[in-house]
Amino acid sequence: MPAMIPRDIEPIRALPSNVDAEAAFLGAVLIDNRILEELPCSLRPEHFFAGVHGRVFERVLALTERKAVVTPVTLKPYFEADEGLKELGGTAYLARLTADGQGLLAPRELAQQVYDLALLRELITVGRDLISGAMDTSEAVAPLTRVEQAEAALYAVAEGAQTGNEAQSFAIATRASLEMIEKALLSGGHISGKTTGLTSLNEKIGGLHDSDLVILAGRPGMGKTALATNIAFNAADRLRRDLADGIAAKDSVGAAVAFFSLEMSADQLATRILAEQSGISSEALRMGKISREDFQQLSFASQRLAELPLYIDDTPALTIGALRTRARRLKRRNDVGLIVVDYLQLLQGTGRADNRVTEISEISRGLKTLAKELSVPVIALSQLSRAVEQREDKRPMLSDLRESGSIEQDADMVWFVFREDYYVASREPKVPQGSDDAKTQDAHAAWQADMERVFGLAELIVAKQRHGSTGKVRLKFEAKITKFSDLAPDQMGSHGYDNE
């Protein structure tokens, strides 16, 4: 096997590499194309140190994708004009790659070594950039920003993204799309992403899709934190149950969840989930007004939740950069598949924004970038402006999103939580004690009938969806235990359920 190194790599010979291993691996592949089906790592052309080896491997992948048999003979027409190959003896070099067949003895180990050395080279590049950045002491440089950038670069290396997510072929994108469609088919025809745990919502949106930013908005008291907590629990619990049943994490519609709570503490969120699962009101739990039977039921619920892959970060006043750093860490350590942020307006920008609108724009862009970078859905809760309260119809609209139109622009989906009973309850007419005024009594009776019609019902308005139609989904809401659930079939009909 010739150990000849092409000139295009001589200037960086000191970098970690094994050109002979690359040549031996390519020779093994040209002898037996089936080796590509059993690689221990995601080997790509850019992982090869010798540029000519990378080009050969790229052509091998392209031909095998077309089901063609790849040999030195079938490769020859593609490399007759390759300048790098001419320096190694022209197309005869392709035949020499297969001369002794040594690579067939350990092709998997050779592939892993090529991959590992590429990681080391990229790590050296990151280190050089880190030193160069750290040496910059100008006033414009924020040290924490440098730390965040360094951690992002290291995360990319850890994930094997050595070349900064270079453009992928349409064939690769198509395969990923088909895998997603197959997953939806196997799930029964309505989930291609992570489950929300709410069948009616899953049917409307097809589940939570990787790389999507979902904005969940509502006025105070509508239950947006409760809904986000419910979804986070449902996704984490589905993954826990699937793993217990022997289903691999990659095949599950559940997910490990990172919940960034900037408003509530971790124990408050835990209390909400315990209330939901035990059926005991969170108010009773906080005040200790429970019986021994209730406490036993609570104990059983806490045992079920002990292994829940749900990670709560309640650090207050996080910057968008710090949140992304923590999310990367959780992704690396716990392989989280869903991120929830409660809520967007409590995050801080980098401090360079001229005004709050610009800062919110930076935050929403940062959340969308995080969703794409980690390839997970991100649900970010958001406040609505008070304009809702001044309209007769209190249902929110996209124009009600507070402080920045960029939230709507960056989001892949926008959901609004609306509970009519909240507003009807506030309109209760006062009936003086002992009053027998017929008009007053009629007004209260009419209010009571209206309240019975809407009590315990909620609407989730899908105001924007890049993957499908907009509309609304009606849900049941149990205020005492802050739990959203699907309506029973008979309730759907009686309350005009339409899932538009």
C-alpha positions, 0 to 999 in steps of 0.5 A, spaced: 500 500 500 503 506 497 503 511 503 504 517 498 501 523 501 498 528 496 500 535 495 494 538 497 495 536 504 502 537 505 502 544 509 498 541 515 501 534 515 502 535 523 495 534 524 492 528 527 491 523 521 493 516 518 493 516 510 494 509 510 488 507 514 484 511 509 487 508 503 486 501 506 479 502 508 477 505 501 480 499 498 476 494 502 470 498 500 472 497 493 473 490 494 466 489 498 461 495 497 457 491 503 462 494 508 458 501 508 452 498 511 455 496 517 459 502 519 460 504 526 460 511 525 457 516 520 463 517 516 463 522 511 467 525 505 470 531 509 472 526 515 478 524 510 485 527 511 487 526 504 482 531 499 483 525 494 480 520 499 475 524 500 473 525 493 473 518 492 469 516 498 464 521 496 463 518 489 463 511 492 457 514 496 453 517 490 454 510 486 452 506 491 446 510 493 444 509 485 445 501 487 451 501 482 457 496 484 463 500 485 470 498 483 476 501 481 473 500 473 467 503 475 470 509 478 475 510 473 471 515 468 470 520 474 477 521 476 481 521 469 481 529 470 482 529 477 489 533 479 490 530 486 489 523 483 494 525 477 500 526 482 499 519 485 499 516 478 492 517 475 487 512 475 492 506 476 492 509 484 484 506 484 487 499 482 493 499 487 488 501 493 485 494 492 492 491 491 493 487 498 486 487 501 489 488 508 483 493 509 478 487 509 481 484 516 478 490 520 474 495 516 470 497 521 476 499 526 479 503 520 473 507 519 472 509 526 479 511 526 478 515 520 472 518 524 476 519 530 482 523 527 477 527 524 474 529 530 481 531 533 483 535 527 476 539 528 478 539 536 484 543 534 481 548 530 476 549 535 482 550 540 485 555 536 479 559 535 478 559 542 485 561 544 485 567 538 478 569 541 481 569 548 487 573 546 482 579 544 481 584 549 478 589 546 472 593 550 467 590 545 468 583 547 464 579 552 468 574 556 461 570 557 459 570 550 466 567 548 465 561 553 458 560 550 461 560 543 466 555 545 461 551 548 457 551 542 463 549 538 465 543 542 458 541 542 458 541 535 464 537 535 461 532 540 455 531 535 460 529 529 458 536 526 465 537 524 464 542 518 459 546 521 453 543 518 455 543 510 449 542 505 446 535 504 444 532 498 436 532 497 437 524 497 439 525 504 433 530 506 428 525 502 430 519 506 429 523 513 422 525 510 420 518 509 423 516 515 418 521 519 412 519 514 413 511 516 413 513 523 407 517 523 404 511 519 406 506 524 403 510 530 396 509 527 396 515 522 397 521 526 404 522 530 410 524 526 413 527 531 413 527 539 407 526 542 403 531 546 399 526 550 393 529 547 390 525 542 385 531 539 391 535 539 396 530 536 391 529 530 391 536 529 398 538 528 401 531 527 405 531 534 411 536 535 416 536 530 424 536 531 427 543 529 420 547 530 419 553 535 412 552 538 409 559 541 404 557 546 401 564 548 395 566 553 393 571 558 394 570 565 389 565 568 388 561 562 393 555 564 398 556 559 403 553 564 399 548 566 398 546 559 406 546 558 407 542 564 402 537 562 405 536 555 412 535 558 409 530 563 406 526 557 412 526 553 417 524 558 412 519 561 411 516 554 418 515 553 419 512 560 413 507 558 416 505 552 423 504 554 420 499 560 417 495 554 423 494 550 422 500 545 428 504 543 428 511 545 429 513 537 423 509 535 419 512 541 414 518 540 416 520 547 422 524 549 426 526 555 424 533 557 428 539 559 423 544 562 426 551 563 422 555 568 424 562 569 417 564 573 416 558 578 420 554 582 422 546 581 418 544 587 412 548 585 412 545 578 413 538 581 407 539 586 403 541 580 405 534 576 404 530 583 397 534 583 395 532 576 397 525 577 394 523 584 388 527 583 389 531 589 388 539 588 395 543 588 392 547 593 390 542 598 397 539 597 401 546 599 397 547 605 397 540 607 389 539 607 390 531 605 388 525 609 392 519 610 389 515 604 390 521 600 398 521 602 398 514 600 395 515 593 401 521 593 406 516 595 404 511 589 404 517 584 411 520 586 414 513 586 411 512 579 414 519 577 421 518 580 424 515 574 421 520 569 426 523 564 424 530 566 429 535 568 427 542 571 432 548 571 429 554 575 435 558 574 432 566 574 433 571 569 437 567 564 440 570 558 438 567 551 445 565 550 446 561 557 439 558 556 442 555 549 448 553 553 444 549 558 440 546 553 446 543 549 449 540 556 442 537 557 442 534 550 449 531 551 448 528 558 441 526 557 439 526 550 433 531 551 428 531 545 423 536 547 425 543 551 420 548 554 421 555 556 416 558 561 416 564 559 419 568 553 419 575 556 423 573 562 429 571 558 434 576 557 438 578 551 445 579 550 445 586 553 446 590 546 439 591 544 437 598 543 430 597 546 425 591 548 422 589 542 429 588 539 431 584 545 425 580 544 427 579 537 433 576 539 430 572 544 425 569 539 431 568 533 435 564 539 430 559 541 429 558 533 436 557 532 436 552 538 431 548 536 434 547 529 441 546 532 439 541 537 434 538 532 428 538 538 422 541 538 422 548 543 415 550 546 416 557 548 410 560 553 409 567 551 405 573 554 399 577 550 398 584 550 392 587 554 388 589 547 385 582 548 381 585 554 378 590 550 375 586 545 368 583 546 370 577 543 376 575 548 379 570 543 386 571 542 389 573 535 396 573 532 396 581 533 396 580 540 403 577 541 406 582 546 412 586 544 414 583 537 412 581 531 418 577 530 415 572 535 410 570 530 415 570 524 420 565 527 415 561 530 413 554 526 406 554 530 403 559 534 398 556 539 393 560 544 390 557 550 383 560 551 378 558 557 371 562 556 369 560 563 374 564 566 371 570 563 364 568 564 365 567 571 368 574 572 361 577 569 357 573 575 351 578 577 351 580 584 344 578 587 343 582 594 342 577 600 334 576 600 333 579 594 327 576 590 327 581 584 325 577 578 329 581 574 336 580 578 334 573 579 333 572 571 340 575 570 343 570 575 339 564 572 342 566 565 349 567 567 349 560 571 346 557 565 352 560 561 357 558 566 354 551 566 355 551 558 362 553 558 365 550 565 371 546 564 372 547 557 378 550 554 380 551 546 387 551 544 387 555 538 392 553 532 393 560 529 399 558 525 402 552 523 407 551 517 405 543 517 398 544 516 391 547 517 390 552 522 383 551 527 382 550 534 382 544 538 377 543 544 380 540 551 377 539 558 380 543 563 380 541 571 382 547 574 383 544 581 389 539 579 391 544 573 390 538 568 388 538 560 385 532 557 381 530 551 374 531 551 370 524 551 366 523 545 359 525 547 362 531 550 365 533 543 358 532 540 354 536 545 359 542 545 360 543 538 367 540 537 369 541 530 377 541 530 377 546 525 
